[in-house]
Amino acid sequence: MDFLRPAGWPEALAAKARHPAAVPLAGGTDVMVEINFDHRRPEHLLDLGRVAELHTWDTDGDHVRLGAAVPYAHVIDRLAAPLPGLALAARTVGSPQIRNRGSVGGNLGAASPAGDSHPALLAAGADVEAASVRGTRLIPVEEFYTGVKRNALAPDELIRAVRIRRATGPQQFAKVGTRNAMVIAVCSFALALHPHDRTVRTGVGSAAPTPVRARTAEDFLTAALAQDGLWETARPLPPSVVREFGQLAAGACRPIDDVRGTAAYRRHAVAVLARRTLGWAWDAYRAGEGREALCA
């Protein structure tokens, strides 16, 4: 196994072009586990640790541009205001050591359906910035996941950054695990209210071959909030609306039975998480969080 260690971004792209099968290594929290258990034995490892721009972020404008190697700990400590849903999800990742090494870019590259950042990225609205020696393109995050641990990157492409919409309203994330900490999700759910354009977005993790949005649930809730004038009045949500939202969210799942949980349990749990996150987010909205966006 050869170890490639570029000093900068152009050198990294050139190395990836020469060795398309090279496995990128940033935090290494997923890759090194696979190598240690002999689940993967690549001919080349591409260490991106010295590529400084991957460790930076930009909060100007309507989006946050998050470098691919920015660790979860920085998202929690420094970006919770513009990216509250992602910060909540980052808090559930592994241990403090993992949160100091692992990154959203690495999570995207692994493309596991159980990755904790995926539902929050889907709910917030994100684009993956993919680059190669041929140029740069933006991939909507819902189009990035192509199968179990598969993504839309071309063989010569690397993830440079993730562009995520700044929050204009409350965002929530919750997951179910087999224990309280350092656990792979049995299922997870993220919800984001976008008062500026009066829409709702969701993300579901570990309940389908890829992370998915519960689009039918989103459309139902968006219509219910508009029809009853709830964005303007911030009245309590009718219980029937909350129940239906949960059931529609569960309907977006295509789960399997595995050692962490059954398919039936995952559907039930997603419905519960959808109702709870909606309740928490709407309570925050009623308290004033994001309501000023209606006038923006």
N, C-alpha and C positions, 0 to 999 in steps of 0.2 A: 504494500500500500504506500503510494507516494503522497507526501504532505506538501501542498501548495500554499504559500503564504504571501499573497500580494500586499504591497505597501499602500495601494490606493485603488480607487474605483476603476479607472481605465485598465489598470493591470489585472484587476479581478475579472472584468468582462473579457479581456483577452485570454485569460487562463480558462474561463468557462467556454469560450469559443474553440480553443484548442482541445479541450477535454469535456465534451458535452455531458458525459456520464459522471463527472466529478460531483461529489456530494458537498453542498455548502455547509460550513460549520460556523455558527455564530456563538450562541450560548452552549450548544452541544447537549442540552438536557434531554433531547429525544435521540439524536444521532448516536451519542456515545453509549446509551443504553442498548440500542440495537446492535452496535458493534460488539459491545462486551458480551452480549448473549449470542453472538454469532448469527444474528438474524439478517445481517447485512455485512458484506465484505467488498466495499468499493475499491476500485483500483486507485482512485485519487480522492483525497479530502481537500476541500478548498476552504482554508481558514480565513474568515472575513474579519477577524478580531482587530486588525490594524487599519481597517478602512474607516477613518474617522467620521465621515459624513453619515454613515449608517447609524451612528450613535447620537444623532442630533434630531431636533424637532423644531417646527415653526408653527406658531399659533396665530399668525396674522390672517385676517380675512375670515370667510365663512367656514373654512376647513382647517383642521390641524393636519399638518404633514408630519407623520411620525416615521422616523428612520427605522429601517427593518430590524436593527439590532438594539433599539432602545429597550432596556429591561423593564419588566413588569413593575419593579419597585419604583422606577421613575414615573410611570403612568399613575401609580397610586399616590405618590407624594407630590407630584408637580403638575399633573394634568387632570385631576379629578373634577375641576370646575368645567372645562370645556368638554370633557369626555367622561361624564359620571358613570354611564353604564359600563364602559370598558374598565374603568377603575374598580367598580364593584366586582366585575368578573376577575380582574387581575388579583384581587384579594383572596380569591378561592384557589389560586394556582399553587399547588405543591407546598413547599416549605419556604422559609425566608431565603435559604440558599438558592433554591430554584427561581424564586422571584427576582433575585439579584442577577441571575444569569440568563434565564429564559426571556424570550421576546415575542411580540405579536408577529413579527416577520417569520420567526422560526415556527410558530404555531401554524401560520398559514402554509409554510412550505411543507410541513408534515401532513396537513390536510386531514387529520383524524376527525371523524364525526364527533368525537368526544372532546375536542379542543375547547377550552373554556372561553377563549376570546371570540370564537366564531359567532355565537348568537348575538353578542353585543355589537359586533361589526355589522351584522345584517340589520339589526334594529336601528342603529345609528345612521346607517347609510355610508358605505365606504367604497373606495376604489383602490385596487392594488396596482402600484406603479412597478411595472416589469420592464427591465432594461437588458439590452444585449449590445454587441458591437454594431448591430443593424439599426438601433434606435430605441426609443422608449414608447410604451403604450400603457393606457389605463384599462384595467379589467374590472368591471363592476363585481363587487364581492360575491353577489349571488350567482355570477357566472364563473367564478374562480374554481369552485369545487366541482369536479367532474366524476368522482367516484370515491370509493373507500380509499383514503390515503392517496388520492390522485388529484392533480390540479391542472390548471390551464396553461401553465408555463411551457414555453418551447424548450427544447433541450439545451439551448445556448443562453437562456434567460436566467436572470437573478432578480429577486425581489429587492427593489431599492428603497421603497417607502410605502406607507399606507396613508391615503388621504381620507380623512373621516370628518363628516359634517359636525360642526360645533353643535352642542345641545342648545335647543331653544325652549325646551320643556323638560319635565321629569323623565328620568330613565331608571329602569330597574333590571336586576339580574338575580336569578336564583337557580340553584341546582340541588339535585338529590344525589347523595352518595351513600356508600355502605358504611361510612363512618364520618366523623365530624371534620377531619382534616387530612391533607395529603392523599386525596382520593380521586380516582377517575370517575367522572360523572356517570350515574345511571341514566340521567337525563337532565337537561338544563333549558332555561327559557329566559329570554330577554325581551323587554318591551320599551319602546321609546315613543313618547308623545311629541308631536311636532306642531305646536300651536300656530307657528308662523304660516304654514300652508294647510293647517287643519287636517293633518293626516296622522296615522298610527302605523308604526312598523314593528315587526317582531323578529325573533330568531329562535330556532329550536335546535338543540344540540343532543347528540347521542340517542336519537330516536328515529333515525333514517340513515340510509347509506351515506348521505352527506348532510352537513348543516343546511337547514331550510328555513324559509320564511313561511309563516302560516297566513298565506295571502287571503284566503276566504275569511278568516277571523279578522284580519286587518280591514278588509272591505266592509264587513258587517259593522265593526265598531266605528269606523270612520263615518259611515252612513248614519248610525244611531246617534252619534254625538252631534252631527249636523242637523238631523231631522228634529231633534228635541231642543236645539239651541243650547246644548250643554257647554260648548266652548265659551259662550258669552256669559251664561248664568252660573256655571260651575256648581250646579245642583248635584246632589248625590246621584250616583248611577243607579238606575233601576236594577233590582236583583236579577230580573229576567235577562237583562242585557249582559250582566256579568256571567251568569250561568251559560248563556249561549256562546259567549266569547270563549269560555273555557272548553266547551265541547267542540267548537270549530277548530280551536288550536290543536286539540287532540286528534282531530280528523286529518291534520296535515302530516301526522307521523306515519312512518313505515318501519316500525321497530322490529327487532328480533329478540328471541330468547337467548340469553347468554349467562355467564357465571355471575354477572352483577344484577340481573333482573329479568323478568319475563316481559314479553311484548305487551301483554295486557296491563301489567303494572306500569310500564312506561307511559302508555296512553293515559291511564288514570292520573299518574303523577304530573304529566304535562298539563292536563286540564286544571289540576289544583294549582300548579305554579302560575299558569296563565291568570287564573282568578286572583291569586294573591298579588302578583306583580301589578296587575291592573288596579287593584285596590290601593296599594301603596303609592303608585304613580298618581292616581286620581286624587288621593288625599293631599299629596304635595301640590298638585295643581290647584286644588280648592284653597290651599293655604297661600296661594299667590305665586308659586314657582312657575315661571314661564308665561303667565297671563299677559305680561306686558308685550309679548311677541305678537299678540293679536293686533296691536296698533302699529307694529313696525312696518 
